[in-house]
Amino acid sequence: MNISETLVVPIIVSLTQLAKGLGLPKKFCALAAVVIGVIIGVFFLEPLCIKAGVFKGIVYGLSASGLYSGTKNTIEQVNGKKVNKKKK
């Protein structure tokens, strides 16, 4: 199975959101993203070289958790500014 590496980060974000919807506590979402990334890295991206798969998986997992966190914080900032403007 050949997965385009550009799709890995959105797949990890989606699977992490799915896990959170199934009851995973929010504080473990970053860890779940890294674990999912390592699984994808070892089994799909680099099945012949485990070290490269683990490395790629960690990088993609951390990227996915950063993407999720950055997007969430940006949305909270935008919504917070709108709320503050309405209060004034």
Beta strands, then each sheet from edge to edge (+ up, - down):
end
